[in-house]
């Protein structure tokens, strides 16, 4: 069954969309001599900028990918299956729960796969975590514990007699860089989320055990404040929450939130009737067995993990088409990384509010005929609220242009135009594409699995409303959160 699933994960990866065998593209014109060196310069600046962001962000990602050792794939599959939902073991998720600063984490197996050129990409194990603090701190914490040795022993290069220094070296050597990372609200730690949830539960318990009908809204609030002050374990709630000291782009964020970017692009698209729409193109549907297999791992809690891997189109025949083909990976994703740090850092990703964390990770880099270092594949991981159907629908309705800008170079993606038009607007074609490239999430951990992003934001507002003056309208709105 595993072999069938892995082959159906990326239909179209070995064959071109027209059904013919895909051949490496030939270069019909040589790129200007300066282009490769210029591209390397851009990549160097981008990489340094990314490392800087990872140091100043209060929340960060870690992505580790290690090739499965020869003869160890079956043992790795057994461990992952035992710890998967319904597998009977909680050893790995329990161990992840011992790391107080991890919000979300997962282990995912990338099956062996044939590339577009016919060579084999070996199977590999991917570990991802979203956490408070720096990458260096996360690696040191993970390396100090032996709880994942059984998994990583199945990977090439893991020390035979692991100890903290050896584990840390292994994790550093196999760490891969994220092109873009998104955190729902920067500066909101695991501890804060859990404390504020406990605060809400304590106040709700108080409300449920007393009669408040004879009191005004302001009097109810004063009683709640008095209750919190009298509980030593809740004393922290009377202090302002430690916020994120961002670069001061709040005005830009508020302006972008008011703008109807999707509507504006739709109006522009209607002015371009000569560009052929993708609405009537044939839809490549995923195998029903593959979809059933994936849905077995979904909806075990109000939150869900999502993961996908896909091949990246290598470009056209001419040098400038090759240059254009690297724009999403080399320019747009690093730009998005900056925007998620400076602008979309407070619970709203261009209108989408249900995502806790997300990352885009290019992998399997090769040098193209044009001199650019480009990825053959890309990974996408996210942690979100609700069903996948609603999750994808929210993206399509709100930021289809963003999906097109970041995913349109994927093999099998619905045809887009001008990087932002069409593409995901063909809803059924996009949803089928997502299922075809979707990965099974073998082991997944959440530090607060019963809390949606909306719950977390509301709990933060409850804490905020405990201190400072509120007028009558604000007091009523605050009480309605319970």
N, C-alpha and C positions, 0 to 999 in steps of 0.2 A: 504493500500500500504506500509506503514512504516513497518508493521509487516512482510510482505513478504520480504522486502529488508533486514531487520535485520537478518532474518533466512538464506538468501542466501549469506550473507557477508562472512561467514566462513564455507563453506561446508567441511565436513570431520572433523569438530571439535568434533562432538558427536560420530562419528563412525570411526573405523580404516580404513586405505586405502584399506584393503581387503573386506570391506563391513560389517564385523562383529562388534558387539558392542565392544567398547574399554573398557578393564578392567584395574583397577589399577595394575601396574606390581608388581609381587611378588619378594621378595629379596631371591635369592638362595644362596648367600654367604654374610656374614657380612663384612662390611668395617673395616679396621684397626681402632682401637680406636682413634688414633691421627688424622685421616682424618677430622672428623667434626670440631674439634677445630682448626686444621690448616686452614680449609676453612673459619672459622669465622675470624681468624687472617688476612687472605688475604683480606677478605671483609672489615675489619676495616681499613686496610692500604689503600685500594682502595678508600673507602669513604672519608677518610681524604685528600687523594691526589686530589680527585674530588673537594672537597670544596676549596682547595687551588687554583686550576685552575680557579674556578669561581671568585676568588678574584683578580687574576692577569690579567685575560683576559679583554680587553677593551670592547668587546661585549659578551653578555651572554644570556642564555635562562631562561625563567620561565615557568614551567609546573604545572598547578593546576588542580586537579581532585576531584570533590565532588559528592557524591551520591545524586541522585534526591530524594527529599522528597516524602513521600507517598501522592498520590493524586495530585501531581504537574506536572506530566509528560506531560499532555495535554497542560497546560499553557506554559510550557517551549518550547514545539514543536511549538506553535503558535508564540511565540516571535522569535524563530530562523527562522521559515518560512517567517515571515514578513520581516526579515532583510537579507534573502538569496538573491542571484542574481535573479533579476526579481520579488522580493517579494514586492516591492513598498516602503519600508522604508530604510533609510540610517542612522537611529538613532545610531546604534551600531558602524558602520564603521566611521561615523562622530565623534563619541565620541573618538574612537581610534586615529583618526587624531589629536586630541587635545593633545596627548602625544608626545612631540617633539623628544623624543629619541627612539621611537619604530620604527623599520624597518618593521617588519611583525607581525601580530597577527591573531588568529583565535579562534572561539568557535566551538566545535564539540561534538555531542551527541553520547555516546557509549550506544547502546541499551542493554536492559537486555538480558543475554545470559546464556545458560546452559554450565557448565564446562564439562571437560572430565569425571569427577566422578559423574556427574548428578546433582550437586547442582547448584543453580542459582546465577549468578553474577549480582547484581542489576544495573539498568541504572545509568549512571553518566555523568556529564558535564565536559568537558575538555577545559581549556583555555591555550593557548600557546602564548608566545611573544618572539621575538628576538629584543634585544635593546642594546643601549649604556649604559655602567655603570654597577653597581653591582646589584645583586638580591635584596639586602636590599633596595637600592634606588628605584628600580622598584616597589617593594611592597608598599613602602611609597607613591609613586606617585599615584598608582592605588587606594590605600586606601583613599586618600584625596578627590576622586571624587565619587559622587553618581550615575554615569551614568550606572553602571552595576548592580545596586541593584535589578532591576526587574528580571534579569536572576538568580542571586545568591539566591534570595528569594525562588526560586524553588528547592533549594538544602538544604539537612539536615545540621543543624549546623550553618546556617547563622543567625546573630542576628536579632531579630524582629525590633529593632530600631537601624539601623546601623549608626555608626559614625566612623571616621577615625581609632581609636584604635581597634574597634571591627572588622572592615573590614580587617585591617592588621593582626589581630590574626587569622581570618578565612583563609586568604590566606596562612599564614605560616603553619597553621595546615594541610592544604590540598595540600601543595606543594609536588610534587614527584620528585625524583632525576633522572636526565638524565644520562645514561651510557656514551653517546658520544654526543658531540655537534660540529658542523662544521659551521664556518662563512667564506664566500668567501674570504674576505680580512680583517684581524684583524686590528683595528685602524681606519677604514674608517667609519666615523659617518654619521648619517642621514643628519646633517647640511652640512657636506662636500659634500656628494653626490648631494644634492639639489643645493648648491652653484656652484659646478663645471658644473652641467647641465645648469644653468643659464649663466655661463661664455661662454659655447659653443654656446648657443642660441644668446647671444649678439654679439659674434664675427661673427657668420654666418650672422646675420642681417647686420653687417658692410660690409662683403664681398659681399653680394647681392646688396648693394646700390652703389657700386663704380666700376670703371673700373681699373683693375689691370694688364691689358695686357702688359703695357710698363715697368713694374717693374720686377726685378729679385726676386727669392724666398727669398733671404735675405732681400731685401727691403720690401717685403710684410710682413715678420715677424716683421721688425722694425716698420712698420706702425701699426700693430696689437698691439705691445707692447706699443707704444705711445698712442693708443686708450684706452687700459686698464688702463694705468697710469693716464689718464685724467678723469676717471670715479670713483668717490669716492666709489660708491657701489661695485666696483670690485677691490679695492685696496688690499684686502686680497689675491687675486690671485697671486700677485707678491712676496708673501712669500712662502717658502717651505711648503708643506702639512705636518701636524703632523703625523709622521709614527709610526708604532708599534715597540717597542723596545723588540724584541723577544729574545729567549735564544741563538741565534747565530748558528742555524742549517741550514743556507742558502746553505752551500755546500752539505749537505745531501739532501736537497730538489732538488737542481740542478742535483745531481747524480741520484736520483730516477726518475726525469723527463726524463733523457736520457736513462734510462734502459727500455727495452721492457719486462716488467714482464709478461704480458699476453702471449707474444710469447714464452718466456722461459718456462712457465708452460705448454703451448700446446705441446712443444717438449718433456717435461718430461712425459706428459700424454701418448704420442705415444709410449714411452718406457715401458708402463705398460699395454700391451694388455690383460693381464689376468683379469684385472678389468672390469667388464661388464659395457658398456655404457648405458646411460638412453635415447638414441635417439629413441628407439622403444617402450618405455613404453606408456601405454594409457594416454591420456591427459584429465584431468577433466576440462571441459569448464564452464565458468560462465554463468548464465542465461542471455539471451539477454535483458530481461526487466531490470535486475540489471545494465547491462552495459549502457543502454540508460538512466537510472536514474542518473548514475554517470556523464555521459558526459554532462548532462544538466548544471552541475556546473563547467564545464571546458571551457577554451578558451574565457573568457570574457575580457581578456587583454593579452598583450604579455607574462606576467608571469602567472604561475599557482601554486596552492597549491596541495600538495599530502599528503594523510594520510592513514595509514593502521594499522590494529590490527590483531594479530594472536596468536594462542595458540603455546606454546613452548613444544616440545617433552620432555618427562620426563626422557629419558635414557633407557638403556637396563636392562637386568635381573641381571647382575653381578655388583658388587660394582665399578669396574674400568670403566664399561660402564657408570654408573651414574656420575663418576668423569669427564669422557670425555664430557658428555652432557652439563656440565656447563662451559666448556672452552670458547665458544663464548661470553656468558654474563659476566662471572666473570673475564676473562683475556683479550680476544681479543677486546671487546668494550672499556674497560678502556685504553688499549694500543692505540686504534684508537683515543681516546679522547686526549691523549698526542700528537700523531702525528699531529692531526688537529691544535693543539696549537703551536707546535714547528717546524713542517715541512710544512704541507699543509695549510699555513696561508696567501697565496698571490695569490688567484684567480685560483688555480689549484688543484683539488682533484684527484691526481694520474691520470691525463689526462682528467678528467671531469671538464669543465669550466662553465657549465650552471646553477650550483646550487648557490643560494644566501645563504640560511641557511638550516641546517638539524639537526635532533636529533633522537637518539634511546633511548627509555624509557621503561625499564622493569616494569611490574605492576603485581598486584595480587600475591604477594609472599606467598609461603608455604614452610614448611620444608619437604624435600624429605626423603624417607626411609633411605637414606645414611647419614643423618645429615646435608646436605647442605640446605641453604636457597635459593630457586630457584623461578623464576617467572613462573606463569602459562601462562601469556600472555606478549606480548611486543608491544609497539607502535612505529611507525616511522612516522615522519612528515618532509616535506621539502617544500621549495619554489624554483621554477625552471623556466627556460625560455623555451618557445616553447610548442609543443604538448606533450602529454604523450607518444605517440608512439616514437617520436624522443628522448625523455628523457630516456626511457627504452632501446632503441636501443643503445644510447651512452654508457650507463652503461654496457650493454652486450658486446659490442665490445671492451671496454677499460678496465673495471675492473670487469669482471664476477667473477674472483677469490675473489675479495673483497665482492661481494654480497654473494657468497657461504660461506665465512668465518663468516659473520655476520648474515645471514638469514637461513642457512641450517638446523638449529634446529627447524624451524617453521613447524607446522603440514601442510601437503599438498605441501611443497616446493619440486620441482623436485629433485630426488635423487642425492646426491652429494657423492664424494669419496675423502677421505683424507682432508676434510674441504674446499679445494680450487678447486677441479676438478669437472667436469661435472656440475650438478646443473643448473645454469642459462645459460650454453652453449646450452641447449635445449631451444631455443628462444621462440617457441610457448608455451611450457609448462610453462615457467617462466612468460610470459606476461599474460597467463590465470590465473596463480596463483595470480599475482598482482591484477588483476581485482576482484578476489574472495575475497581477504582480504581487498580491498580498502574501505576506509571510505568516507562517504559524508562529505564535508567541509561545514558546515552550514553557518558560517559567516567568512569572510576572509578580511583582511586589508593589504594593501601595502602602504608604505610611498611614493613610486615612481613607480607606476604601469606601466608606459610606458617605463621604462628603463630596458634593459637587462643587464646581468652581463658584456657583451662585451661593451655595451654603457658606463657603469659606468667606466670601466677600460680605455676606450678611452678618456673619459672626464678628468680623472686623468692625462693621458699623455699630454693632451692639456695644462693643468695648469703647469705641469712639464716643458714643452717646452717653456714656457714664460720667464723663467729665465735661466741664464747660457749659455755658448757657445754651438753652434751646428754647425757641419760641413755641407757641401752642401747636402750630402746624408740624414743626419738626418733632415735638414730643410725641404727638399722635403717630407720626410715621415711624418713630423709633419703637414705640410699644407694639406696633403691628408686626414687628419682626419676630415676636414670640408666638 
